[in-house]
Amino acid sequence: FGSSHDPRVLGSSPASGSLEACFSLSHSLCLWLVLAIAMVRFYMEKGTHKGLYKSIQKTLKFFQTFALLEVRIVPTSVIVAGVQVSSRIFMVWLITHSIKPIQNEESVVLFLVAWTVTEITRYSFYTFSLLDHLPYFIKWARYNFFIILYPVGVVGELLTIYAALPYVKKTGMFSIRLPNKYNVSFDYYYFLLITMASYIPLFPQLYFHMLRQRRKVLHGEVMVEKDD
């Protein structure tokens, strides 16, 4: 899922944001820039998306797992950030890492591009806000790019999970069958179906939340100016 957009960070300054948080956010920005450059370089050299995931998977796994440490650092809802990070870790480790036959699917490129552009924009926004020097373009990008990137990322994730279903059903991976000494069963195939279905109620809620935050930040300031 995409990230939330919290206008409270606009009021941040070096005094209100710790040096530790600023360093962590700028570090994350650099990491995602490195990933973006690696993706562009691969495509320019190979001319195809096949093999892209394999070439950047170690970097992606590190970056996305590292994001767990930042759930309480980024100036946004812990719950929303937690949902975003956990869903991405699920996609990275339990889908694309574990099911190698789907790594060359075009849908993988969809969510990789959406994630990368989103994170570069998001961390640029947070970093410059903490430095109290936020360029308008970054602010505009933060509250407009998600309109396209968020649905693209979700579609990429869903199509990737869908592509994994035949392999999961055939191999029975991560499933627990009865009988066993714990008398517990678990079917990863049906778990993935439930996961896909969960996007139906969750996506609109998060997406419209982000649209509301966009109106508060981009249009709310105009309203204040008119009141003056």
PETA-V741308 format. One record per residue. N is the residue number from 1. D_FIRST is the distance of its C-alpha to the first C-alpha in Angstrom with 2 decimals. Layout:
N,D_FIRST
N,D_FIRST
//
This chain:
1,0.00
2,3.81
3,6.72
4,9.39
5,12.74
6,15.81
7,19.19
8,21.10
9,20.69
10,22.88
11,25.77
12,25.35
13,28.25
14,29.53
15,31.36
16,28.41
17,26.06
18,27.43
19,28.42
20,26.45
21,23.15
22,24.08
23,24.96
24,21.80
25,19.59
26,21.93
27,21.95
28,18.19
29,18.61
30,21.39
31,19.54
32,16.83
33,19.77
34,21.56
35,18.81
36,18.75
37,22.54
38,22.65
39,20.57
40,22.77
41,25.86
42,25.22
43,24.82
44,27.88
45,29.93
46,29.01
47,28.23
48,25.73
49,22.22
50,23.82
51,23.97
52,21.34
53,18.98
54,22.11
55,23.28
56,20.31
57,18.99
58,20.90
59,19.70
60,15.99
61,16.52
62,18.39
63,16.08
64,12.90
65,15.16
66,16.90
67,13.86
68,14.74
69,17.86
70,16.31
71,14.41
72,17.70
73,18.64
74,16.17
75,17.39
76,14.60
77,14.03
78,14.22
79,12.59
80,9.42
81,9.49
82,10.41
83,7.63
84,5.16
85,8.21
86,9.30
87,6.65
88,7.25
89,10.85
90,11.04
91,10.25
92,12.68
93,15.40
94,15.60
95,14.83
96,15.77
97,18.15
98,19.80
99,20.18
100,21.88
101,22.99
102,19.55
103,19.09
104,20.82
105,18.82
106,17.95
107,14.44
108,13.91
109,15.04
110,12.65
111,9.45
112,11.82
113,13.07
114,9.93
115,8.81
116,12.50
117,13.38
118,10.64
119,11.83
120,15.40
121,15.27
122,13.73
123,16.20
124,18.97
125,18.55
126,18.74
127,21.57
128,23.70
129,23.27
130,24.62
131,27.40
132,28.17
133,28.20
134,25.25
135,25.93
136,25.21
137,23.45
138,20.76
139,20.40
140,20.35
141,17.78
142,15.45
143,15.67
144,15.98
145,14.07
146,10.67
147,12.50
148,12.58
149,10.02
150,6.92
151,8.68
152,9.95
153,6.97
154,6.12
155,9.92
156,10.34
157,8.51
158,10.49
159,13.56
160,13.57
161,13.55
162,16.16
163,18.18
164,18.33
165,19.82
166,23.41
167,23.62
168,22.39
169,24.82
170,27.64
171,27.43
172,26.40
173,24.38
174,23.15
175,25.07
176,27.93
177,30.87
178,33.74
179,36.33
180,35.59
181,37.10
182,34.16
183,34.22
184,30.43
185,28.48
186,24.89
187,23.66
188,20.56
189,20.75
190,20.46
191,17.80
192,15.59
193,16.71
194,15.81
195,12.28
196,11.96
197,13.73
198,11.51
199,8.89
200,11.95
201,12.41
202,9.03
203,7.57
204,10.92
205,11.24
206,8.39
207,9.26
208,12.90
209,12.69
210,11.71
211,14.54
212,16.86
213,16.35
214,17.09
215,20.25
216,21.37
217,21.25
218,22.42
219,24.68
220,25.62
221,27.49
222,29.41
223,30.49
224,31.81
225,33.76
226,35.31
227,36.37
228,38.21
//
